[in-house]
């Protein structure tokens, strides 16, 4: 069946090794859109961290879509929310307590702010703030507002720490939450109903498409669900082994404009 929707991860996939959007990628995506293919950016970022790339790609309006917070939210690129699977204040308290027990820095994200209870703010919290253009608010656990709409929680730490605690986090929290490693220094915890795959499934159904009409391109663990969902799952050449094993096709690396190559091979008429 024809590809009518292309779902693309951002970091390590859409962006090259310099975190830049290459001209070949821009022109290829624009050509796909001219042929009537929906291009949906699917990311762990909030909309604020996606908007500059949507602008560069010429994607705008209430009939274009983006999946943010690793599938916790699906929305139009103009900001209209279609679905939002959130965490509660009680979830925050439980997950933050686990972070302290395990020994990891911790943060949560709403649509407007990154909140951290760590007085010595992690360099990875600062990195995330820069990446997604979102300000940081330090709050002790007792000071955290009870009415926050929390899109996701994150264990953020050095790569060796995240690697050492990953199995423990999954065993302690995986039965109640969707737990996924999105970067070597991030483990993300979301509502059990959230994932890129489930959000993509819901959006495709809304657009009258099946999984066979969908190509999904990614590189990290948070992309696995959409790679498995799509009729054509594409692993970046720089993807982790689990993604390459699940995909039907392996494209070039992000340093070699792998997204453009995959679309040229399988998306364009």
C-alpha positions in Angstrom: 0.0 0.0 0.0 1.1 3.6 -0.6 2.8 5.6 2.1 0.5 8.4 3.1 2.0 9.4 6.5 5.7 9.6 7.5 6.4 9.7 11.2 9.8 11.1 12.0 11.7 11.2 15.3 13.8 14.4 15.8 16.9 13.9 17.9 19.4 11.5 16.2 17.0 11.1 13.3 15.7 14.3 11.6 18.6 16.3 12.9 22.2 15.5 11.9 25.1 14.9 14.2 25.4 18.7 14.7 21.7 18.9 15.8 21.0 20.7 12.5 18.3 20.2 9.9 20.1 19.5 6.6 19.0 21.1 3.4 18.6 17.8 1.7 16.3 16.6 4.5 14.2 19.8 4.2 13.9 19.6 0.4 13.0 15.9 0.5 10.3 16.3 3.1 8.9 19.3 1.2 8.7 17.1 -1.9 6.9 14.4 0.0 4.4 16.9 1.3 3.8 18.2 -2.2 2.9 14.7 -3.2 0.2 14.7 -0.5 2.1 12.8 2.2 1.5 13.8 5.8 4.7 14.4 7.7 4.4 14.1 11.5 7.3 14.8 13.8 7.2 12.3 16.7 9.4 13.3 19.6 10.0 13.4 23.4 10.1 17.2 23.1 7.2 19.6 23.9 5.8 21.7 21.1 8.2 24.5 22.0 11.1 22.3 21.1 9.6 21.3 17.8 8.3 24.6 16.4 11.6 25.8 14.8 11.8 22.6 12.7 8.1 22.8 11.7 8.8 26.3 10.5 11.8 25.3 8.5 9.8 22.5 6.9 6.9 24.7 6.1 4.4 22.7 8.2 1.7 24.8 9.8 -2.1 24.9 10.4 -4.8 22.9 12.1 -4.7 20.1 9.6 -1.0 19.2 10.3 0.0 17.3 13.4 2.8 16.6 15.8 3.2 13.9 18.5 5.1 15.3 21.6 6.3 14.1 25.0 6.9 10.6 23.5 3.3 10.1 22.7 1.8 11.5 25.9 0.3 14.3 23.7 -0.9 14.5 20.1 -1.8 18.0 18.8 -2.1 20.1 15.7 1.1 22.1 15.0 -0.9 25.2 15.9 -1.3 23.8 19.4 -4.8 22.3 19.5 -4.6 19.2 21.8 -6.1 16.0 20.4 -5.0 13.6 23.2 -3.1 14.1 26.4 -2.2 11.2 28.8 -0.9 12.9 31.9 0.6 12.0 35.3 -1.0 13.1 38.6 0.5 14.8 41.6 0.5 11.5 43.4 2.4 10.0 40.5 5.0 12.7 40.9 5.4 12.0 44.6 5.8 8.2 44.0 8.2 8.5 41.1 10.3 11.2 42.7 10.7 9.0 45.8 11.9 6.2 43.6 14.4 8.5 42.0 15.9 9.4 45.4 16.0 5.7 46.4 17.7 4.7 43.2 20.0 7.7 43.3 19.2 9.6 40.1 18.6 13.3 39.3 14.9 13.9 38.5 12.6 16.3 36.7 9.1 16.6 35.4 7.8 18.5 32.3 4.5 20.3 31.8 3.7 22.2 28.5 5.3 25.3 29.9 8.1 24.4 32.4 10.6 21.9 33.6 10.4 21.4 37.3 13.2 19.8 39.3 13.4 19.1 43.1 17.2 18.8 42.8 18.8 21.9 44.3 22.0 21.1 42.5 20.4 21.2 39.1 21.7 18.5 36.8 23.6 19.5 33.7 21.2 17.2 31.8 18.2 19.2 33.1 20.0 22.3 31.8 20.7 20.5 28.5 17.0 19.6 28.1 16.0 23.2 28.9 18.2 24.5 26.1 17.1 21.7 23.7 13.3 22.3 24.1 13.4 26.1 24.8 11.7 25.6 28.2 12.5 27.4 31.5 13.5 25.5 34.6 11.7 25.9 38.0 13.4 24.5 41.1 10.8 23.4 43.7 11.2 21.2 46.8 8.7 18.3 46.8 6.6 20.0 49.4 6.4 23.2 47.3 5.3 21.4 44.0 1.9 22.7 42.9 -0.8 20.1 43.2 -2.6 21.1 40.1 0.1 20.7 37.5 -0.7 18.9 34.2 2.4 16.7 34.0 3.2 15.2 30.6 6.2 13.2 31.7 8.8 12.5 34.4 12.4 11.9 33.7 15.4 10.3 35.4 18.3 12.4 34.1 21.9 11.6 34.9 25.3 10.6 33.5 25.2 7.7 31.0 26.9 5.2 33.3 24.3 6.0 36.0 21.3 5.6 33.7 22.8 2.4 32.3 23.2 1.0 35.9 19.7 1.9 37.1 17.6 1.2 33.9 16.6 -2.4 34.8 15.7 -1.3 38.4 13.6 1.6 37.2 11.7 -0.7 34.8 11.1 -3.4 37.5 9.9 -0.9 40.0 7.8 1.4 37.8 7.1 -0.5 34.6 4.0 -2.2 35.8 2.2 1.2 36.4 3.8 3.5 33.8 5.3 3.5 30.3 9.0 3.6 30.9 11.5 4.1 28.1 15.1 5.2 27.6 15.1 8.1 25.1 18.8 9.1 25.3 21.8 7.6 27.0 21.2 10.1 29.8 17.4 10.1 30.0 14.9 7.5 31.2 11.3 8.8 30.8 8.2 7.8 32.7 4.7 8.5 31.4 1.1 7.5 31.7 0.7 3.8 30.8 -1.5 4.8 27.8 1.3 6.9 26.3 3.7 5.9 23.6 4.7 7.1 20.1 3.1 4.0 18.6 -0.3 4.4 20.3 -0.4 8.1 19.5 0.4 7.3 15.9 -2.2 4.6 15.7 -4.8 7.0 17.0 -3.8 9.8 14.6 -3.8 7.4 11.6 -7.3 6.2 12.4 -8.5 9.8 12.7 -7.1 10.4 9.2 -8.6 7.3 7.8 -5.3 5.5 7.4 -4.1 2.1 8.4 -0.6 1.1 9.7 0.2 -0.1 6.1 0.0 3.6 5.0 2.6 4.7 7.6 6.4 4.9 7.5 8.1 5.5 10.8 11.8 6.5 11.2 13.7 6.5 14.5 16.8 5.6 16.4 16.2 5.2 20.1 14.1 3.1 22.5 11.3 5.6 22.6 10.9 5.1 18.9 10.4 1.3 19.2 6.6 1.4 19.5 6.1 3.4 16.4 8.6 1.3 14.4 6.7 -1.8 15.4 3.3 -0.1 14.6 4.2 1.2 11.1 3.8 -0.8 8.0 7.3 0.3 7.1 9.6 0.7 10.1 12.9 2.4 9.3 15.9 2.3 11.5 18.6 5.0 11.3 22.1 3.8 10.6 23.0 5.2 14.0 20.0 3.5 15.7 20.4 1.2 18.7 20.3 -2.6 18.0 16.7 -3.0 19.2 15.4 -0.5 16.6 17.4 -2.2 13.8 16.0 -5.6 14.8 12.4 -4.3 14.7 12.7 -2.3 11.4 12.0 -3.6 7.9 14.7 -1.2 6.5 17.9 0.4 7.7 18.7 3.8 6.2 21.9 5.8 6.4 23.0 7.6 9.6 21.8 11.0 10.6 25.2 12.3 9.6 24.4 11.1 6.1 20.9 12.5 5.8 19.3 9.1 6.5 15.8 10.5 6.7 16.1 12.0 3.2 17.5 8.7 1.8 14.6 6.6 3.3 11.9 8.9 2.0 13.6 9.0 -1.4 13.7 5.2 -1.5 10.2 4.4 -0.1 8.1 7.5 0.1 8.3 9.4 -3.1 6.5 8.5 -6.3 
